[in-house]
Structures are given as C-alpha cells and as structure tokens.
C-alpha cells in the first residue's frame, strides 16, 4: 500500500479513525504521531501508544496556543488532555469549529463557595435528544455526589426554562 492515499492523507493518519469516519484535518505531535479530526471526534495520541477518540460532544473546551492543543472533557470524566503539535495544519481551527457546532446552550451556574460550573447543552450527531454536560471549576471534585446533585438541579432548572 502506498504511503499516501487520495487527498494526500497518509495511511497512518487514516488508520487512526473509527470505521466510517473521514479525515477533516490532521497534524502531528512532537514525536510524529498523528492527531486527527474527523466529523465526529478528535483522535489524540494515547499515553500507552495508539490513539484516544474524544467525541466533540464530550469536549467542554478546546484551546489552541501554538504549539499546544488543549482539550478539556466534561464531567464526570473531566480531564485535561494536552498535545504539543509539530505540524498543526488546519487541525486546531477544525477541532474548535466542530466542538462549537455541537453547543446549543452554555450557561455558568454557581455551585459552592464562590466557585461554579459551566453547564452545556449539546446536539449529538446521530441522536435526537440533547446531551447535557458539566465542567466544574478547578478545585471542585466532579465525582463529589453533592456537587453532582447541585449541578443536576441546575440542569433541570435550565431545561425547564429553555424547553431543551
């Protein structure tokens, strides 16, 4: 098989994607591993090798500060994933655009002691319902049941007032 396939996308970039997804943009990290944006997810190099698929609807924030792409996932598995890109190409703006395209509503709510959370309502490709996610401020434990209950109450109030 040739090193490059149609549209100049290398085989190792295409091989990262799940079946049925297509490459929208790609780059490489500092070690040469592919970082790939599809229409449904971004694929980041995993610590143990291979790639980790992160669906856009599960990303609370994607920030580009050359050469770093930072992806923050929503609670309950709230994580900060950082990739140093050697060749970013159109990857950073594509990831940001895809994340933003899923957002129907984003609202900041108070949670505890002056800290809060960002509540996000999203459209998820292939589904008719709205997916809700929460991103807690630094210092708040996303696994804390009391904080989750407060966030869940905020989601119910927002749903009631917006009809989402």
C-alpha positions in Angstrom: 0.0 0.0 0.0 1.3 3.5 -0.8 2.4 5.9 1.9 -0.2 8.4 0.7 -3.8 7.8 -0.3 -6.2 10.2 -2.0 -6.1 13.8 -1.0 -2.6 13.4 0.3 -3.6 12.0 3.7 -1.0 9.4 4.9 -2.1 5.9 5.6 -1.1 6.2 9.3 -3.5 9.1 9.7 -6.4 7.3 8.1 -5.8 4.2 10.2 -6.4 6.2 13.4 -10.1 6.7 12.6 -13.0 4.5 13.5 -14.8 2.8 10.6 -17.0 5.1 8.6 -15.4 8.4 9.8 -13.4 10.6 7.5 -10.4 12.8 7.9 -11.3 16.5 8.1 -7.9 17.8 9.3 -4.8 16.3 10.8 -1.4 17.2 12.3 1.4 15.5 14.1 2.7 15.7 17.7 6.3 16.3 18.5 7.0 12.6 18.2 5.4 12.3 14.8 2.2 10.6 15.9 -0.9 11.6 14.1 -3.6 13.9 15.7 -6.7 13.7 13.6 -10.1 15.5 13.4 -13.0 13.6 11.9 -16.6 14.8 11.6 -17.5 13.2 14.9 -14.3 13.2 17.1 -10.7 14.2 17.6 -8.1 11.4 17.9 -5.3 12.3 20.3 -2.1 10.2 20.9 -2.7 8.0 23.9 0.0 7.7 26.7 0.4 3.9 26.2 0.5 4.1 22.4 -2.3 4.2 19.9 -4.9 6.9 19.8 -7.7 8.1 22.1 -11.0 9.0 20.5 -12.7 12.0 22.1 -16.2 12.8 20.7 -16.8 16.5 20.1 -20.0 16.4 22.2 -17.8 15.3 25.2 -15.4 18.2 24.9 -16.1 21.2 27.1 -13.3 23.3 25.8 -10.6 23.1 23.0 -7.9 25.8 23.1 -5.0 26.4 20.7 -2.0 28.2 21.9 0.8 27.4 19.4 2.2 24.7 19.7 -0.2 23.3 22.3 -3.7 21.9 21.7 -5.6 21.6 25.0 -8.8 19.6 25.2 -10.9 19.6 28.4 -13.5 16.9 28.6 -16.8 17.3 30.5 -17.7 15.7 33.9 -18.0 13.1 35.2 -14.7 12.1 33.5 -13.4 15.7 33.5 -9.9 15.6 32.1 -7.3 18.0 30.6 -5.6 16.5 27.5 -2.6 18.3 26.1 -0.8 17.7 22.9 2.2 19.6 21.6 1.8 19.8 17.8 4.8 20.0 15.5 2.6 20.3 12.4 -0.9 21.6 13.3 -2.2 22.3 9.8 -5.9 23.1 10.0 -6.4 20.8 13.0 -6.8 23.5 15.7 -9.5 25.5 14.0 -11.3 22.4 12.8 -11.5 20.9 16.3 -12.7 24.3 17.7 -15.4 24.6 15.0 -16.6 21.1 15.5 -16.8 21.5 19.3 -18.6 24.8 18.9 -21.1 23.3 16.4 -22.4 20.9 19.0 -23.3 23.6 21.5 -26.9 24.7 21.8 -26.6 26.5 25.1 -23.8 27.2 27.6 -24.5 28.7 31.0 -22.4 29.4 34.1 -24.0 28.3 37.4 -22.9 28.8 41.0 -22.1 25.6 42.8 -20.2 26.0 46.1 -18.2 28.7 47.9 -18.0 31.2 45.1 -17.0 28.5 42.6 -19.2 27.2 39.9 -19.6 25.1 36.8 -20.3 25.5 33.1 -23.5 23.6 32.1 -23.6 22.8 28.4 -26.5 21.5 26.3 -25.3 19.8 23.1 -26.6 18.3 19.9 -25.0 14.9 19.3 -24.7 13.7 15.8 -26.9 10.7 15.1 -29.2 11.4 18.1 -32.4 13.3 18.5 -32.1 14.2 22.2 -30.0 16.9 23.8 -26.9 15.8 25.8 -26.0 17.7 28.9 -22.6 18.1 30.4 -21.0 19.9 33.2 -17.5 21.4 33.6 -16.6 22.2 37.3 -14.2 24.9 38.2 -10.7 24.0 39.4 -10.8 22.7 42.9 -14.2 21.2 42.7 -14.3 17.4 42.5 -16.5 16.3 39.6 -17.1 12.9 41.3 -18.5 14.5 44.5 -22.1 13.4 44.8 -23.3 16.6 46.5 -21.7 18.7 43.7 -23.2 16.5 41.1 -26.7 16.8 42.7 -26.3 20.6 42.7 -25.3 20.5 39.0 -28.2 18.2 38.2 -30.6 20.6 39.8 -29.2 23.4 37.7 -29.6 21.3 34.6 -33.3 20.6 35.5 -33.9 24.4 36.0 -32.2 25.3 32.7 -34.2 22.6 30.9 -37.4 23.9 32.4 -36.7 27.5 31.5 -35.4 26.9 28.0 -37.5 23.9 26.8 -34.4 22.0 25.8 
